[in-house]
Amino acid sequence: MQYSDLPRSTGLLVRRYSGEGTPFIFKKTPVPLQGRFARLPLSVALKPTDMGRADEHKDVEFYTVPRFVYHIDEGASSALTNYYKEAIPGGSRVLDICSSWVSHYPGGEG
């Protein structure tokens, strides 16, 4: 475990899980999407109320307290890390714009 150096969470003890080093091997199965949605309409009529949030409080209130949550489970994290190991050539420079407080890139870099 390590202490966080993020500005709003300095001094909090955090444990970071990644898929690196797992003994598990996950089966790769292609998911064909072509044709699956061919009969759906190209546009959907949505009302403004359809886009409402469950919590309409101001975002600044929500983000005041840091939340160290995982958005995917351990198996998915491991599968992503192993995929990145295979798909990204060594020495590549990658900007991880979809990361949260934890990256799924090999080595935990990010």
C-alpha positions as CSV (number, residue, x, y, z in Angstrom):
1,M,0.0,0.0,0.0
2,Q,1.1,3.6,-0.5
3,Y,0.0,7.0,0.6
4,S,-1.7,9.1,-2.0
5,D,0.0,12.3,-3.2
6,L,-3.2,13.6,-5.0
7,P,-3.9,17.1,-3.8
8,R,-7.4,16.4,-2.3
9,S,-6.4,13.1,-0.7
10,T,-2.9,13.6,0.6
11,G,-2.1,11.3,3.4
12,L,-4.8,8.8,2.7
13,L,-3.6,5.2,2.6
14,V,-4.8,3.7,-0.6
15,R,-4.5,0.2,-2.1
16,R,-4.4,-0.1,-5.8
17,Y,-5.4,-3.2,-7.6
18,S,-4.4,-3.9,-11.2
19,G,-4.5,-7.0,-13.4
20,E,-0.8,-7.3,-13.5
21,G,0.7,-10.5,-12.1
22,T,-2.5,-12.4,-11.9
23,P,-2.1,-16.2,-12.5
24,F,-5.4,-16.3,-14.3
25,I,-5.7,-16.5,-18.1
26,F,-8.9,-15.1,-19.6
27,K,-10.4,-16.4,-22.8
28,K,-10.6,-13.9,-25.6
29,T,-13.9,-14.1,-27.4
30,P,-14.8,-11.7,-30.3
31,V,-18.1,-10.0,-30.0
32,P,-19.7,-9.5,-33.4
33,L,-21.9,-6.4,-33.4
34,Q,-22.4,-5.9,-37.2
35,G,-26.0,-6.6,-38.1
36,R,-27.1,-7.1,-34.6
37,F,-28.6,-3.6,-34.4
38,A,-29.6,-3.2,-38.1
39,R,-33.3,-2.9,-37.4
40,L,-33.0,-0.2,-34.7
41,P,-34.0,3.4,-35.7
42,L,-31.1,5.7,-36.5
43,S,-32.5,8.4,-34.1
44,V,-34.4,8.0,-30.9
45,A,-36.9,10.5,-29.7
46,L,-35.9,11.5,-26.2
47,K,-37.6,14.0,-23.9
48,P,-35.6,16.4,-21.7
49,T,-36.8,14.4,-18.7
50,D,-35.3,11.2,-20.1
51,M,-31.8,12.8,-19.6
52,G,-32.3,13.7,-15.9
53,R,-30.0,12.4,-13.3
54,A,-31.0,10.5,-10.2
55,D,-29.1,13.1,-8.1
56,E,-29.6,16.6,-9.4
57,H,-27.4,18.3,-6.8
58,K,-24.6,20.4,-8.1
59,D,-21.5,18.5,-9.4
60,V,-19.2,20.5,-7.2
61,E,-20.9,19.1,-4.1
62,F,-20.5,15.6,-5.4
63,Y,-16.8,15.9,-6.3
64,T,-15.8,17.7,-3.1
65,V,-14.9,14.4,-1.4
66,P,-12.5,12.1,-3.3
67,R,-14.0,8.7,-4.1
68,F,-11.6,5.8,-4.7
69,V,-13.8,3.4,-6.4
70,Y,-13.1,0.7,-9.0
71,H,-15.3,0.9,-12.1
72,I,-14.7,-2.7,-13.2
73,D,-14.1,-5.9,-11.3
74,E,-10.8,-7.7,-10.8
75,G,-11.3,-10.1,-13.8
76,A,-12.0,-7.2,-16.2
77,S,-9.0,-5.2,-14.8
78,S,-6.8,-8.2,-15.4
79,A,-8.1,-8.8,-18.9
80,L,-7.6,-5.2,-19.8
81,T,-4.0,-5.2,-18.4
82,N,-3.2,-8.4,-20.3
83,Y,-4.7,-7.0,-23.5
84,Y,-2.7,-3.9,-23.3
85,K,0.5,-5.9,-22.7
86,E,-0.1,-7.7,-26.0
87,A,-1.6,-4.8,-28.1
88,I,0.6,-1.9,-27.2
89,P,4.2,-2.1,-28.5
90,G,7.0,-1.7,-26.0
91,G,8.3,1.8,-25.7
92,S,5.0,3.4,-26.7
93,R,4.0,6.6,-25.2
94,V,0.3,6.5,-24.3
95,L,-1.9,9.2,-22.8
96,D,-4.4,7.4,-20.6
97,I,-7.4,9.8,-20.9
98,C,-9.9,7.2,-19.7
99,S,-8.1,6.4,-16.5
100,S,-9.4,7.2,-13.0
101,W,-7.1,7.0,-10.0
102,V,-5.9,3.7,-11.2
103,S,-4.6,2.8,-14.6
104,H,-4.9,-0.6,-16.3
105,Y,-1.7,-0.3,-18.3
106,P,1.0,-2.8,-17.5
107,G,3.3,-1.7,-14.7
108,G,0.6,0.5,-13.3
109,E,2.0,3.5,-15.2
110,G,-0.5,6.1,-16.1
